[in-house]
Amino acid sequence: MKQLKIKTMNKETKTIGQTELLEILMNVDKSTFVNIVSKTKVRMNKTNNPYYDKVFKVNKCNYLIGNEYETRVNTNDKKEGGEGNFVSEENKVGVHISKCVLFNEKHNSHYLQVERFDEIKPNVSYIFEGNEVEKTLFESYLVKVSESSRQPQERRVLVQSFKLSSIEEITLGGVHYIVER
């Protein structure tokens, strides 16, 4: 009887700083999947809000980086029988300085542009004063977010940007990077 060998992939783990993270992301030159763990302050209305400026969202998910938004929208549009003539507007987050890195001069900050897919649900938790809390506790204070409705096709390209300083961990090219603060 033939024995089946199972190969386990040992991921390399590296601890890096913000500058090294930026260098790594600046060198992404083609479409690639990444796993990101991010921690961001939750945007809320201030008035009579006991949670204001105290709740953090921890998000873990797989994303695609290194694609051009306009090209992705047009590809999806053509797949659905559309014309494929979508023209994107100026990116409000910042200016592309590489395939996936944006720079916002006004805020002097770098951002990572990612594409998320509906089929891949993020693992989200909320932290208030060091403890995990349910979103229902502060949901009424959240700032309302509207989705873009400019894309002509049914299957939308879901693009978002992470401020580089919010990325705590990223797995890219088989290497798990932990970002030091």
C-alpha positions in Angstrom: 0.0 0.0 0.0 1.4 3.4 -1.0 1.7 6.0 1.7 0.4 9.5 1.2 2.8 12.2 2.2 1.3 15.4 3.4 3.5 18.5 3.1 2.9 21.2 5.6 3.8 24.7 4.6 5.7 26.6 7.4 5.1 30.2 7.0 8.0 32.5 7.7 7.2 35.2 10.2 9.1 38.5 10.3 8.7 41.5 12.5 9.0 44.7 10.5 8.5 48.5 10.9 6.3 50.9 9.0 9.1 51.9 6.6 9.8 48.2 5.7 6.0 47.6 5.2 5.9 50.5 2.8 8.9 49.2 0.9 7.4 45.7 0.6 4.1 47.1 -0.7 5.7 49.5 -3.1 7.4 46.5 -4.8 4.1 44.7 -5.5 3.9 44.7 -9.3 1.1 42.3 -10.0 -2.2 41.1 -8.7 -1.7 39.1 -5.5 -3.7 37.9 -2.6 -2.9 39.0 1.0 -4.3 38.5 4.4 -4.5 41.6 6.6 -5.2 42.2 10.2 -6.0 45.8 10.8 -7.0 47.9 13.8 -8.8 51.2 13.2 -10.7 53.7 15.3 -14.4 53.4 14.6 -15.9 56.6 13.1 -18.7 57.9 15.3 -20.8 60.9 16.0 -19.6 62.8 19.0 -22.8 64.2 20.6 -23.6 62.4 23.9 -21.6 59.4 22.9 -19.9 57.5 25.7 -18.1 55.4 23.2 -16.7 58.3 21.1 -13.0 57.8 20.3 -12.8 54.7 22.4 -13.9 51.8 20.1 -11.5 50.0 17.7 -12.4 47.7 14.9 -10.2 44.7 14.4 -10.6 43.3 10.9 -9.1 40.1 9.5 -9.6 39.2 5.9 -8.1 38.1 2.6 -7.9 40.8 -0.1 -6.5 41.2 -3.6 -3.9 43.9 -4.2 -2.0 45.2 -7.2 -5.0 45.7 -9.6 -6.2 48.9 -11.3 -9.7 49.7 -10.2 -10.9 51.0 -13.6 -9.6 47.9 -15.4 -11.3 45.6 -12.9 -14.7 47.4 -13.2 -14.5 47.3 -17.0 -13.5 43.6 -17.0 -16.5 42.7 -14.8 -18.8 44.9 -17.0 -17.7 43.1 -20.2 -18.2 39.7 -18.5 -21.8 40.8 -17.9 -22.3 41.9 -21.5 -21.6 45.6 -20.9 -19.6 48.0 -23.0 -16.6 48.2 -20.6 -16.2 51.9 -20.9 -16.3 52.9 -17.2 -14.0 55.8 -16.4 -13.0 56.2 -12.7 -13.0 59.6 -11.0 -10.1 61.0 -9.0 -9.3 58.8 -6.0 -10.4 60.7 -2.9 -8.0 58.8 -0.6 -4.8 59.8 -2.4 -2.6 59.5 -5.5 -1.2 56.1 -6.6 2.5 56.0 -6.1 2.7 52.3 -6.9 0.3 49.5 -8.1 -1.4 49.3 -4.6 0.0 52.2 -2.5 -1.6 55.6 -2.4 -0.2 58.8 -0.8 -2.3 61.5 0.6 -0.3 64.8 0.7 -2.8 66.6 2.9 -2.6 64.0 5.7 1.0 63.0 4.8 -0.1 59.4 5.0 0.3 56.2 2.9 -2.6 53.9 2.2 -2.9 50.4 0.8 -5.7 49.9 -1.8 -7.3 46.5 -1.6 -10.2 44.7 -3.3 -12.5 42.7 -1.2 -14.9 40.0 -2.5 -18.4 39.4 -1.2 -17.7 35.7 -1.0 -14.8 36.3 1.5 -16.4 37.7 4.7 -14.1 39.6 7.0 -13.7 38.5 10.6 -14.6 41.6 12.6 -14.4 42.3 16.3 -14.8 45.5 18.3 -12.6 46.5 21.3 -13.8 49.1 23.9 -11.4 49.9 26.7 -9.5 46.7 26.1 -12.5 44.4 26.0 -14.4 42.9 23.1 -17.9 44.4 22.7 -20.9 43.9 20.5 -21.5 46.4 17.7 -25.2 46.8 18.9 -24.0 48.8 21.9 -22.7 51.7 19.8 -24.4 51.2 16.4 -26.7 54.2 16.8 -23.6 56.5 17.1 -21.9 55.2 13.9 -21.3 57.6 11.0 -23.4 56.5 8.0 -21.4 55.3 5.0 -22.8 55.4 1.5 -21.6 53.0 -1.3 -20.6 54.1 -4.7 -23.3 53.6 -7.3 -21.3 54.6 -10.4 -20.3 51.1 -11.5 -22.5 49.9 -14.4 -22.2 46.2 -13.7 -24.0 44.0 -11.2 -20.9 42.4 -9.7 -19.3 45.5 -8.1 -15.6 45.9 -7.5 -15.4 46.5 -3.8 -12.3 48.6 -3.2 -11.2 50.0 0.1 -8.0 51.6 1.4 -6.2 50.9 4.7 -4.0 53.6 6.2 -0.6 51.8 6.5 -0.4 52.7 10.2 -3.6 50.6 10.8 -2.1 47.4 9.4 -0.9 45.2 12.3 -0.2 42.0 10.3 0.0 41.1 6.7 0.7 37.9 4.9 2.2 38.4 1.5 4.1 36.0 -0.7 4.1 33.2 2.0 5.6 35.5 4.6 3.6 36.6 7.7 4.7 40.1 8.6 4.0 41.5 12.1 4.2 45.3 12.0 5.9 46.9 15.1 4.5 50.1 16.5 
